[in-house]
Structure formats: structure tokens, C-alpha cells
Amino acid sequence: MQIRFADQLPSGAYALVLPVAGPERTNLAALGEARAAVEASARGQRFEGEAGGVAETWIGGTGGAQVRRLLLVGTGNGSDGVAAEKLAGTAVARLLTSGERSLVIDLTGTRFDADAAARLALVAAARGWRYDRYRTRLKDKQKVSLEEVVIVGAPTGSEARYTERYAAVLDGLKLTRELVTEPANIIYAETFVERVRKAAEGSGLVIEALDEAAMKKLGMGALLGVNQGSIREPRLLVMRWNGGNDGDTPLGLIGKGVTFDTGGISIKPAAGMEAMKWDMGGAGAVAGAMIAIARRKAKANVIGFCGLVENMPSGSAQRPGDVVTSLNGQTIEVINTDAEGRLVLADVMTYAQREHGVKKMVDLATLTGAMLIALGHEHGGLFSNDDGLAGELAAAGAETGDKLWRMPLGDAYDRLIDSPIADIKNVGPREAGSITAAQFLQRFVEEGTVWAHLDIAGTVWSDKPGTSFDKGATGFGVRLLDRWVENVAG
């Protein structure tokens, strides 16, 4: 979808959106003689300017005026970026398959600043994203018709702010949603790397991928054990952005990339297993965030790491009761092969710290079903060994809408994953499942490293539309990580 900024209303056919702030209707004066009829229509639809509320009517048709669709979209009492995003998402969702090709949002007379208008543009484009590659029998009424959004009357600097800051985020969101949406026969470790390489062309990202032989040589027994039941090779994708000062310690972003998770020998129930194509949502978010960081030329040194595997049952698959040796030398008793993501992350975290000198790192993973029970689909779980880092991430989440809720860590939980025959076991009891998973990861955080774990099992995919996404892949984590990097490093 094309995004344009303009100083005045264009000519030709388009649908017009006018923001309405609560009971205020001052910006309707430009409708002239049509205002009374429009207001009567709005009252008839019980429209009061509430955030996300819509009143739809048609205007024109007399004196040669063109008939066009008019939407009044409520912004409540808000005039910040959140209100602007809600306005954009509401309008685009309403008209995406309406038959309209062009949507004009007239911000004349509103209180949005340049950043809010730029965020409006971002969400307009993000909400219009749809992945119809495999849908070959769509009826015309089901097809996306909306081709452009024109933003009129935005404050000076809005277009530059969008182009220089948020267009890069849109690129990252698109990549993440594409990776998460694709089926597992299309996206697996090797093709994940290929998609990222293609998306990163011209961005300045330095990309490498370790193959199975390289990981065996290093001693990544935990990660490789997860993949040993698959006919596909694993990969460790490394994406480096050098935008900061030479010698500055890089920030580390680490993603769980299980491109399909059957549960292995501890196989999942058949119902709903198709959803496990998005068990690589953490890796998808890291890849998208790195694209955003690179394309906006962030003044920071950042490295993204994605551990990419497939968890399959076969004659060569890892068994419950097996013991594997991780990259940092700890032995792990694998009690449940469906608790595989933490095994992948353990080796990738060690690699990031030991091979790349990372001292501040954030991992993202669709790690536990228990996170869904605790927080539903509204927040990601936040665990950290550092109050400062936890606060930074929570603030970035609040600013971007990728909301987080901090969860506890502690010795009492840590003792639940002691193994009678190895250094650690990969699951504890049924209770506190998300916490014991985080405790497992913390055992691979080395002294002096500041770390946070984001369990995003409930947020990477949605069965209902949101402000910036339709049903399906949300892109959760991209804006969060990008904003966090900006806030702490530039």
C-alpha cells in the first residue's frame, strides 16, 4: 500500500476520513451545506466521537460535486500517537476490501504533532498488510481494493519523520509477519536465512549463518539435540549492525526459531498443531527488528541471533530422558522434548556472550503455553535479572503498544529444575511453567551479563484483528525492540 502526504485534498475519486475528537465537531465546518446532513447521520448511528467509533455516510452529488464515501472516525480525547494509530487502523480496516482504491485522511485542524502523524502513516500501512499468496479463489469482494492512503494537513515534518524513522519499522514488520505466516514446508532454517538475506539487501546488515557442522564443532549439543529428528539442517543466523562507535559492546537480540514444533517424541495433540508454524515468532521478531534498526541507520551496535531448528519425531529424534551437553558445558536432562525452545536459546545465548562479547541481551520466544494462561493475548511476559533493563523494556512496550508484564524469578523456582542425574533438567512441575522456563535460561546467563527474557507465546499470532494488524501474524516485538534500541543507544 502506498502512503502519501499532501497539503490539500486531491481531486478525483477517494473516500474521505475526518477525525472527530469526542463531542467536538469543529473540523466539520469544511463540509459546508452537507454538514447538517452528515451530523444527522452521525447521530442516527449513535456516533459520539469515541476512540475507534465510526459513522459512515455519503456526500456530494449536487451541483456537479462528486459523490464520495465519508467516514467520521472518533479519536476520543486523545491527540497523541496512540490516538493517531487507532484512527489509522480503524479507517483502513473499514475500507480495505470496500472497493475504494484511495483513502484520504484529513488532519486539518487536529492536534496531532508530526510524530503522531508519522505513526498514523505507519499503522495505516501496517493494517493494510495482508498475505494472500496462497489464496487463489478469492471473490472480488474479498480482495484488497485499497491501494493508497493520502494524509492531508499533517504538521510540518510529518512526512520526513515517517520516511526517516517509521518506514524502516514497516519493512521490519512486513518481514516478520511474512516469516510467521508462511507454512513450515516453505519456511525452515535454510529458507528463513534466505528470506532475511533478501530483505536485508542494501541495508548494511552483515549476515552470516552457521551450519550444522559448524555448530557441532562449537559443541552446541542442546540446540542440535532438538533438530536431530528432522531431515532439515539447522542454522544459527547472525545479523550484525555496526552503527555505533568502534569498540562499543554490542547489544544482543536473540530469537527462538523453531520453524515447526510437533513436540518431538513428546508429541503435541493433533488439534491445533498447524499453529506451530509460528513457533519461530521470536526469531521472526528479531529478524524484523534488525531490518528496522539497519534501515533507519540506528546509532548503535546491535547483533541479532536466531537459532533455527525443526522439532520432529523420527527414529533419530531426541528421547525423553536423554542427556545433552550445552555449549557452556552444562549437562541437561531432557524430561520433555516439547520443552525445546529453551534448549535452543541456551546455546545461542552462550554463543552470543562468548563469541561476540554481548553483555546486554534480550531473548524473545514463544516459549510456554503457561504464559497464555497467565497473561492471555494482551501482554508478553517479561523476566529479567536487572531492574534497569526490565524498566527500559516495559517503557518501550508501553510506547509502541507491544505491552509487557514483569514476572518473578527466584531461588525457590530455580530449585524446581535441578536434575538428579545432570546439572539441570529442561522442565519443572506443572505449576509456574513460564517461570521455571525463564529460570532455565538464566542458568546460561554469565556473570556480568544483563539479560531479559520475553515470553511472547500469546502475542505473535492473533485470532482477532487489532489496531495495526488483521487476524494472523501480529509482528509483535519488532517495534518494541527497535524502540528499546533507540531509547538506550540511538
Sequence and secondary structure as in RCSB ss.txt:
>XXXX:A:sequence
MQIRFADQLPSGAYALVLPVAGPERTNLAALGEARAAVEASARGQRFEGEAGGVAETWIGGTGGAQVRRLLLVGT
GNGSDGVAAEKLAGTAVARLLTSGERSLVIDLTGTRFDADAAARLALVAAARGWRYDRYRTRLKDKQKVSLEEVV
IVGAPTGSEARYTERYAAVLDGLKLTRELVTEPANIIYAETFVERVRKAAEGSGLVIEALDEAAMKKLGMGALLG
VNQGSIREPRLLVMRWNGGNDGDTPLGLIGKGVTFDTGGISIKPAAGMEAMKWDMGGAGAVAGAMIAIARRKAKA
NVIGFCGLVENMPSGSAQRPGDVVTSLNGQTIEVINTDAEGRLVLADVMTYAQREHGVKKMVDLATLTGAMLIAL
GHEHGGLFSNDDGLAGELAAAGAETGDKLWRMPLGDAYDRLIDSPIADIKNVGPREAGSITAAQFLQRFVEEGTV
WAHLDIAGTVWSDKPGTSFDKGATGFGVRLLDRWVENVAG
>XXXX:A:secstr
 EEEEESS  SSS EEEEEE TT  GGGGGGGGGHHHHHHHHHHTT    TT EEEEEE  STT   EEEEEEE 
TT  SHHHHHHHHHHHHHHHTTSS  EEEEE TT    HHHHHHHHHHHHHHT    TT     GGGS    EEE
EES  TTHHHHIIIIIHHHHHHHHHHHHHHHS TTT SHHHHHHHHHHHTTTS  EEEEE HHHHHHHT HHHHH
HHTT SS  EEEEEEEE S TT   EEEEEEEEEEE  TTS   STTGGGGGGTTHHHHHHHHHHHHHHHTT SS
EEEEEEEEEEE  STTS  TT EEE TTS EEE S TT  HHHHHHHHHHHHHHHH   EEEEEE   HHHHHHH
TTT EEEEES HHHHHHHHHHHHHHS  EEE    HHHHGGG  SSSSEES   STTHHHHHHHHHHTT  TT E
EEEEE TTTSEESS  SS  SEE  TTHHHHHHHHHHHT 
